[in-house]
Amino acid sequence: MTAPAPAAVAASPERFPHRDLLGIEGLTAEQIGYLLDKSDSYVAQNRQVDKRSALLRGRTLVNLFFESSTRTRTSFELAGKRLGADVINMSAEGSSIKKGETLIDTAMTLNAMHPDVLVVRHQESGAVSLLAQKVSCAVINAGDGSHEHPTQALLDAVTIRRRKGRLRGLVVAICGDILHSRVARSNIHLLNIMGARVRVIAPPTLLPTAASQLGVEVFHDMRKGLAGCDIVMMLRLQSERMQGSFVPSISEYFHFYGLDTEKLAYAKPDAMVMHPGPMNRGVEIDTEIADDISRSAIAEQVEMGVAVRMAVLDALSARLPNFAPAAH
Ligand code: CP
């Protein structure tokens, strides 16, 4: 299902009363709905030849990435530029972090140059919130350790809502490395807030100890967990966060937890397959499923990523200093 192109939703400090976006936890259903509605209008804008508006003209957005990224960094850059901001990309490689400068000193240094928005990815859970306390600009969490990746959950929600028409009541199975996944954590928060039913499917070694307290149903068997679900969300093994071995072997992991045609047949016939990327084909997902555009929404998720990041920048712009509503 494709949603009709809605009229632009005006930025409102009342409807999104936050300086920063540090996580999904703590947002209300109304605030999430506001961001999703805004995202829909940016999807329509991004499908036009002229994708630009002037909402952030004169503003500066800094992408500060301490971990690798393709999708998130590029889409924040595109989002900022399409809204008229100046965008600077910084990575730990090639910065003074390599000379021993701390996260906070780096943040204070950038803050002294008067950016309006800092988009930060960091390998430590909580690092982005800590940084946000030290700067005077808006901060967006682009992924902190295994804690949260709020814009990923928002883009997943937009993708689901556009295909299925709703979030409430859908059964969503999140499968794989739940333990190390900030994507899983943000999605669990968002889907619970929006009234979906969340299942997690993983071997015991890849689940947090108190998984059932997250408001999810826990499964260790893919076929039982996938039975009757509307959405199948696959996660990669986050080997960069693992110390030691969490699975016996890749081939055994694929055998039990890799999504293939046979296991997917347990889900609803119209179940949609999602993956935040990057994918490891033949580990958590079979190539045949990943490339089947009748089942897989992976490319659509990437498209929604740009719209969602524009929507978040737009929503936060209402609280930037000297904000003046612009016609766009
Ligand atoms: N999904 C996601 O965060 O991808 P990147 O690591 O490429 O940004």
Boltz pocket constraint, residues with backbone or C-beta under 6 A from the ligand:
constraints:
  - pocket:
      binder: B
      contacts: [[A, 68], [A, 69], [A, 70], [A, 71], [A, 72], [A, 73], [A, 142], [A, 143], [A, 152], [A, 276], [A, 277], [A, 278]]
      max_distance: 6.0
